[in-house]
């Protein structure tokens, strides 16, 4: 009898363990939509849009007092908020997902949280849930929903930091108080998961403490139990799924299997009418192709006004990005990182079976383009979104040498895109690169 009990116990333990340990293949499947999506829209919307100042940091860093910062609650009307219009323009941009700030470091929740009165329903003239209708609008259009949630909550009486110079207490000195905060935080997280069933959770602010103090493992387990297939960004102290370089464009391919560059259109996350440093659509689309070429995603930020409208400069960038992504869809969605630098002057990407090499042209060609070190026979080259077949010719190929020749491709001016032209090179078989240093004569 005892042996039977032990056997059952072991069986149950193994099953639980297997359920907790996601296999690599299952993880790949869970991450698939994210890997294929390439473009997401980040939305920083909060009371900071009222004065048009830095989100949360403005009071934390002492540029405005906490009380004056909080006065913005009164001006946050969301009067013209139209979640369907947001979702329409996001879809038009070609983004496949969006991430909305449900709570920034200032602690103001955009949904009717039961865990605190500091939410837009109770504390602002907006007076209603702003998260749910947006999630539904995204879903209606087949877009994935991402929710940003700040770990830091500088307004909560049990959060240790209030401003850069005002600290309430140290969690190590008062673990009871810290646990009260964590309980509050888990309650808010559970609400978000229950109410909105997000496809992605975007944490921010884990830098204050380590995984143990944050109880990051518990938080992840809680989220997984409520939304089993959710994807979590890296800012959960090692319990996330993908890396989030911020503002800084990687110069070589990140080591992380999945990553996403989050980037502002000007220099601010939230709405700041005084910030006129907008990048041009051309700069943004070029950066986007670099992300694609290095196997990552771009999470491009917008900052709506306090009334919920999207500023025209931002809408214009989304529209032009959309023109480009829809024309070049085959070279955007579902492609994989390209070939290493040195073979082509510019970003490249590969089709999932590696038989099509996409070349992104950042500059007007001054003479034919050149492709080096490709061992495959080339079957066809065409202009993506335009269809024109291009001719090419091969130079420097010696019959006695295994070093591939240089492929010169002529690109007529009439096929050029205003932003980034994309060529597709159809190879005979999966890409096969020559990565050596050249050779002396092999035979003659
Ligand atoms: C930072 C900032 C924050 C911003 C975020 C976006 O971590 O604290 O203000 O929301 O980056 O990535």
Boltz pocket constraint, residues with backbone or C-beta under 6 A from the ligand:
constraints:
  - pocket:
      binder: B
      contacts: [[A, 44], [A, 55], [A, 57], [A, 204], [A, 205], [A, 246], [A, 262], [A, 269]]
      max_distance: 6.0
